[in-house]
């Protein structure tokens, strides 16, 4: 059969993944209010010094932060703040399940 699912652009999962990514870009990142608030909140998280994600958000919201930053970084690689959150609070480790669902593993 050849190739991993993520390499096959004709697979239904790949098409769904691409539609999802497109919707996240359009409905969140490019939205005039939601996109601006997401970027502002991401900057506020980056401004916190001397605390872990768990200190700031508690559980399970620290896990959700890692997952959502992984998603937004994958969808908007030109926006460095999402990756910076992952570097600072999660030692650069992206959320594997989020990446798997996006077909990037």
Order of alpha helices (4+ residues) and beta strands (2+ residues): alpha-alpha-alpha-alpha-alpha-alpha
